[in-house]
Amino acid sequence: MYYATQIAATVLNNHLCGALLDMIGSKLTAAVSNVPGPSETMYVGTHKLSKLCFWVPQRGDCGVGFSIITQGGKVTVGCIMDAGCGVESDMVCKEYMNALEEMYEKVVA
């Protein structure tokens, strides 16, 4: 899908590309974005950034977004959920973390 949107952005003008992205975005349930961050820990002045996070761009009626970012050898996972999804966001995040921990245990074991 990434390459399709890149080609569309190159070939189509802004108006047509925006309409295409709106149409695709209206069909999404969730979006996941993985961003490789800096390999070293970052600082703002003398303050170490211990938790780096970003929000997944939401388009159309997409109600859930998961962000994955690395920094200094650590992985941070974020979750954003529209209140209109009708589920408890804490429960979804908890189950997501349980699944990640289960995968980690299987890989490390």
N, C-alpha and C positions, 0 to 999 in steps of 0.2 A: 504494500500500500504506500510505503514511503516513496518508492521510486515512481509510482504512478502519479503521486501529487507533485513530485519534482518535475516530471515531464509536463504535466498540465500547467504548472506555474511558468514554465519556460515557453510553452507554445501559446497558451491562452492569455488574453489581456486580463487586467486586474478584476474587472467586473465579472467576466465569465469564470475565472478561477475561483473567485469568492462564492459565486453561485454553486459551483461544483462542490466546494468544500462544505458549504451549508447543507447541500443535499446528502453528502456522505456523513456529515456530523449528525444529521437527524436520525440516522440509522444505528448510531453507536449506543452500546450499553455501558461500556467502560473503556477507559483509555489508560495505557501503561507507557511511561516514558522512562528510559534508562539513560542517564547522563554520566559519562565518566568525568569525575572531578579531578582536582590536582592530586598528584601522588604524595605531596608533602602537606603537612598540616598548615593551614593558613592562619594568619594573624591580622587583626585590625589594631594597629598601634602595637601595644604590648599585650593585648587580649587575644588569647587563643580561641579560634572558632572551634568549639567542641561538637556542635551539631549544625550541619549544613543541610538545608532542605529547600525544595522548590515546589511550586504548585503546577500540576499538569494543566496545560491549557484546555479548557472545556469549550466545546463547540456544539451548537444545536441543543438537543435535549439529553446529551450525555450526562448521566448523573453521578458517575464514579470515576475517580482518577487515582492511579497509583504512581508514585514517583520513586525512582531508585537512583541514588547517587553515591559515588565513592569519594572519599577524601582521606588521604594519609593512611590507606590500607583498611579503612573502616567503611562499612556499607550502612547507609541510612535509607529506610523505607518510609514514605509518607503516603497518607491516604486522605482524599477529600471526597465528601459525599454530600449530594444535595438532600436537603431535608425532605423533599418530595418523594424520595425513594421508598419511604414507608417502612424502613427497617432501622433497627438500632445500630447506629454507626459504631459504637463501642464494641458490639458483638462481632461485627464484620471485621474490624481491625484486630480483635483478639483472635478470631479464627484464622485470619491471614498470618498473624505472627506464629500461631501454633503450626500452621502448614510450613512456614519457613524454617522453624526450629526442627520439625520432623525431617525436612529435606537435608538440613545441616547435619543432623545426627546420622542419616544414611550415607552421606558423602564422607564424613569424618571417620565413621566406624569401619 
